[in-house]
Amino acid sequence: MKKIFSINLESSQRNYTVRDLIDLKGKKQLTQINVSSPEEAAAAQEAKIDLIIAPPTGDIKKIRNCADKTFLTVGIPFLKYENKDKITKKAFELIEMGVDSIHCGSWNLAFMSHLNNFNIPFQGHAGFVPSQTTWIGGIRAYGKNFEEAKNIYNHVKKIENTGAWAVEIECIPDKIMSEINEKTNMLTISIGSGQNSDIQFLFAEDILGYSSIKTPRHAKVYRNFLNLHKKLQKERIDAFKEFKKDVTLKKFPSNKNIISIDIKELNLFKKFISNTD
């Protein structure tokens, strides 16, 4: 563990600093999971997942507290914070909460360079970028021909020039990822782009099997939480029905659920009540 100071000089500990991660490039492959709840964050830390990332819509403070020693990245949606002032203010708010890095998923390069002026760590996003699918003809793998692979490489280098420490590269051919990984100083984060990266990334909802959409080809399901959630919901309904039935049949509350009173005290109270009429 490394001792660190946050921007507001709050002391804490982390499994990795940005410097540690940069120094590990090419030496050790790390893991990253997208978590959406404090429970998932706590589980990731307990499982010794190297890095976690969370959407800004989650309870970031609780996620930070539940995984207080794990390197945490949080995304900032470009559409909600559409100018440099707003996006910088939000980044500072997150860093002040103990977030270690910002994910600039669909930001323009000028905004990323602007953020770099404040020495705030951030990562970019290249390859298949979900918010940009209209430009590539829909949801599909990207980079399967020379022109597309060249575009990805050029985009990665532009992101590198903004000062990013890492780049998520999504759904490109593994051999293209391998070549790009050798040509960038940033850490490469693979999601659906093969093994030849510095970091392997998946969503908790895919790992745990509760996604509302069909599991993508690049993901692997390790548990079936969807069925567990369905069973849990059925148990909730059944328990509520049993409660209602017990109330109807006068089985609840029973003697063990109520508070007794000494008969002497009760009689005194009854006498008092009768005198109030």
N, C-alpha and C positions, 0 to 999 in steps of 0.2 A: 504494500500500500504506500502511496505517496501523499505527503501533506501538501495541501494547496490552499491558496486564497482565492475567493471569488472576487468579482469586480468591486463589490462593496466591502472587501477585505474580511469576509467571514471565513474562518478557518474550517477546513474539513479534510477528508481523506478520499482518495480515488484509487481504483485498481490501475488506471492508466491516466497519464497526462497526454496532451497532444504530442509533445516531444517524444514520449515513450512510443506512441503509435507510429510516428514517422520513422523512428529508429528501427522499428520492427519490420519495415517493408522488406519483403523478400526473404525474411528469416523465419516467420511464424505466421500461419494462417489463423485468423481470429473469427469469432462468431458475433453476429448481431441479430437481434430480434426486435420487431416492431410490436410494442405492447400497448394495450389500450386501457388497462386498469391497474390500480395499485397491487392487486393480487398477482397479476401476471408479472409485474415488475419485481415483486418480492420473490416469486418463483424463479425468475431469470437470475437474480443475484444468488439465490441459494444454489442454483444449478451451475454457477460460475460461468454464465454467459458473459463474454467479454464486453460487449457494448449493447445498449438498448436505445431504441428510438421511439418517440411517441408523437402522436398528432397533437396540435395545440388545443384541440377540443376536449382533450382529456383533463383529468384533475392533476395537473403537472406537479403541484406542491406535494400531493399525497404520493404520486409516483416517485418523485425525488426522495421523499422520506422513506418509502418502502424499499428503495434500492439506493440507499444513501452513498454507497461506495462504488457504484457501477457507472462508468462513463455514459452520460445521457445526452442524446441529441434530440432536438424538438424541431419540427417543421413549422414554417410560417407560410400560410397560403397567400400567394401574390394577389389574388382577387380581393381579399379582405383588407389587405394593407397595401394599397396601390401606389403609394408614393414613398420617396426616400425617407422622409421624416417619420411617417407612420411605421414603416418597416424597421427603421433603426430603433425607434422607441420600443417597439415590441421585442426586438432582439435584446435590448438592455433589460427589459422586464424579466425575460426568461433567464438570462444569465444571472440576474440578481437573485432569482429563485434557486440557483444552483445548477442550472443547465450548463453542460460543458461545450456544446456545439449547436449550431443552427443548420437545419437542412433547407437548402434553397431550391426546392423541387422545380418550380416553373418560373423562377426569377429571371429577369434579363441580366446580362453580364455587367451592365453599368451599375445596377443595384448591388450586385455581389462585390464589385470593386469598391463601391461606396462603403459597404459594411466592413471591408478589409481595413479601411482607414482607422477604424476603432479597435483594431486588434482582437476582434471577436472571431473565434474559430468557426468555420462553416464548411459544409460539403455541398457539392453540386450533384447534378443528375443528368445522365446522358444515355444514349441508346434509345430504347423504347420509353418515352416519357408520356404517361397516360393522358395528361392534359393537352398534349400536342398531337394526338392521333389523327386529327383531321388533315395534318400536313403530310402524313405518310400513308393515307388511304385507309385508315381504320386500325382496329386492334390486330396486330400481327407482330411476328418477330421482325427485327430490323437489323440490317447490316449483312444480308445474305448475298449481296453483289458488291462489286468493287466501288461503285459510286457511293452507296450507302455506308460501306465500311470507312471510306475516306471521310465522309461527312461526320461520322462518329468520332474518328481520330481528331479531326480538326476542332470539333466541339469540345472534346476532352482537353485539348491543348489550350483552348480559349478559357475554359474554366480554370485550368491550372494557372493561367496568367492573371486571373483575378485575385489569387492568393488563397484559394481553397486548399485545405489539407487532405481532402478525400473526395471521391466522386462515386456515386452509385451508378452502375452501368447495368441496364435492365434488358434482358431478353435479346441478346445478340449472340452470334455463333461463338462457341468456346474458343476456337482457334483465333478469331479476331480479338477476343478479350485477352488472350495470352500475349499476342503481339503488342497490343496497346499497353498492357500492364508493364511491359519491358521498357516502354518509351515515355512513361510519365513518372514524375517524382511524387505524385499524390498516391495515397493508398486507394486501391480499387476495391469497390464493394460490389460483389456479384449477386444479382438476383436473376436467376434464369440464364446466366451467362457462363456457366461451367465452373470448373475447379481452379482455373489458373488466375486467381485473384488474391488480394491480401485479406479480404474479409468475405465470409459467406453470410448472406442475409435472407431471412424469411420472416413472414408475418406470424404472430402467435396464433391468429385465427386459423391459419392453414395447418400449422403444427398440431394444434389442439382439435382440429376438425369441427369448427363451428361456423365456418364462413357461409354467408347467405348466397354465394355464387358458386358455380362449379369450380372445383379445385384446379388451378392452372397447372399445366404440364410441368413447369419448373419446380413446383412445390411438392412437399412430401407430408402426408398426414400420419401423425404418430399416435393420436388418440381420437376417439369419436365423441367429442363433447356435445355435438348436436343431439345425439340420442340420449346422452346423459341429461341434457337440458330438458328434453321432451319428457323423460321419466321424472325429472325433478318437478316440472310443471304439473304433471299428473298427480304426483304426491301432494303438491300444494292444494290442488283442487279437492282431492280426496280428504285431506286433513280439514279443510274448510267445511266440507259437507258433514264430516263427522262432528265438528264443533257445533254446527247448526242443529244437527239431530240431537245431540246431547242437551242443548238448551231447550229444544222443543219437548224432550222427554223428562225434563227436570233432573237430568243427570249431571249437569254442570250449572253452577259450581256445586261441588260436593262438600262434605264436612272438612276435607283436607285442604280445600281451596278458600275457606272463609276464616275470618278472624273472630274468635270467641270473646265473650265478656263475662266477668263474674256476675252472678245473678243479683247480688246485692247492688252492684253498680247499675245494673240494668233497671232494677226496680226504682232506684233513685231517679234515673233519667225519665222513666215512664211517669213517675209522679210529677216531675218537673214539666213534662210535655202536657200532662192533663191540666195543669194549672195555668197554662198559657192560653187556653180556649176562652 
